[in-house]
């Protein structure tokens, strides 16, 4: 084996130091103490790579990533690995959450080259950013069937020295293949329900009738799949689809994948039963889970699902909210050097805290699940519904629930004294947009003003701190610094949040902001063919500009943009906006039919596009008690294509912005309800009882 990596004569001398201490990203700062001379992704780094003619070793991850921590401990804190990287490469670290453009580009490359992806993501590039090696987690030493990092670094360095021109040629071919994949130049096709029917068939085929969810382990909650499924149940009058949604949401809430003490959803379950989680908690998972639970409640009236949404919101407001009002990215899986330590329990611990009598009751309601590898204890899950334990007059449901909640609070208080998992405290506009939308929707449905106010504080923070003087939206804020020009998902998700805020309490500024963000989005991300790029026209071009409508752990920016355009177009009678949303969907129709479950949020937008517009207008004063009851009754229904608006007679501003409000007034001081479908309005009704009958007709 060549001794190249240790021989300084093999490459021109270059002086490197670890520059990550200058960064704001918690993930990059985690790697600042490494002996690896990490560089941030910037032009100075690639200029250095070109001058020294060294390949770039690119490592992409995020602050709450368990396997990123493992690779750091095994390799990046190791002096031998550091010597290899520092001698023969320009090592670069990227936070995927700050730079989704870099992550998406090279994740696609990894999937092309290896058939899989994930984090940590590991690539080697030419100094011109063209990739020629890709992998995910790599152990330090080789294992059977898996080469180790030390071995690969030596081989790659030798190959670069021996056949640089061949490597560059292969990298160029790979980049061309990437460009072909990312720019298929699809023509828009007419919209139809074929992808929706195909999606329903696939959900039915892959549904786990025993434990809920879809497919085998590991199981991801993927809440936007459930949001689609509840729409499919309504569109096709399919009770089985409704049952799948209810079963899955309840199985998740009762499983170890949901934090039974402090609430909130863990990233995924490693088992089929939802018992053993991968323990990290992400802001976007909480937001999309709240939305799915609220919509399932609206569709079925299942109060336990509304309680699940409330519990999840309580976690956001207790653990992820910043002092200034916006929301942090998430919490790590690890604490005290091991995964899940913060969340695990032993029987004797619980007995000592609760006492014998309450411990017996608690263990009847909550089970402890464990597996090899959870050395510090086991995971709490809900073993039985509380109703099943309320079996005597002395232990009725109310008494039982109160005792169990007190036990939960006692255990939570003890847990909070443990070493907490690391919290990634950066603020991302896109993820906050999802949280704003979720809290505003939940607040509207429940009538909880505090939830709407929490959503508004986050939105106001973004408006005040993440806008440049020229109006350009920025992506990330941390330690009083806003940076990184926003991507498509930042504009689309934040506009969604603003629109949901408007529909929650009818402040016209929210509607204006949603429209302004959408207009700016269309200017910055227009691909010239009726589609939208993920990166703006003023952004750094990595290898090319991407246009990825596929949903992943989060909905795609394109999918949320399409829904926003449809909703704003209908609300404001802007046919140009609605048509753009339809074109966005039309360009994806061929792929939607082939792989419908990969486009769940897109298909939610397609369901909206195929549904006739609906408006419910309550003409009354904001202080009218009867109108408030009517508004609450409408909001408890699942009407995804509908706008439910309160039009106060003491202002005409709303009429100027929303044309269909014109002429809709109260009568003799009584609230009147107007229903319009497919741009045709029925005679108004007066009073809650008549309005309930009208709502029942809509649902029938």
Secondary structure, 3 states (H helix, E strand, C coil): CCCHHHCHHHCCCCCCCCCHHHCCCHHHHHCCCCCCCCEECCHHHHHHHHHHCCEEEEEEECCCCHHHHHHHHHHHCCHHHHHHHHHHEEEEEEECCCCHHHHHHHHHHHHHHHCCCCCCEEEEECCCCCEEEEECCCCCCCECCECCHHHHHHHHHHHHHHCHHHHHHHHHHHHHHHHHHHCCCCCCCCCCCHHHHHHHHHHHHHECCCCCCECCCCEECCHHHHHHHHHHHHHCCCHHHHHHHHHHHHHHHHCCCECCCCCCECCEECCCCCCCEECCEEHHHHHHHHHHHHHHHHHHCCHHHHHHHHHHHHHHHHHHECCCCCECCEECCEECCEECHHHCECHHHHHHHHCHHHHHHHHHHEEEECCCCCCCCEEEEECCCHHHHCCECCECHHHHHHHHHHHHHHHHHHHCCCCCCCEECCEEHHHHHHHHHHHHHHHHHHCCHHHHHHHHHHHHHHHHHCECCCCCEEEEEECCEEEEECCHHHHHHHHHHHHHHHHHHCCHHHHHHHHHHHHHHHHHHECCCCCECCCCCCCCCCCCCCCCCCCCCCCCHHHHHHHHHHHHHHHCCCHHHHHHHHHHHHHHHHHHHHCHHHHHHHHHHHHHHHCCCEEEEEECCCCCHHHHHHHHHHHCCCCCCEEEEEECCCCCHHHHHCHHHCCCCCECCECEEEEEECCEECCCEECHHHHHHHHHHHHC
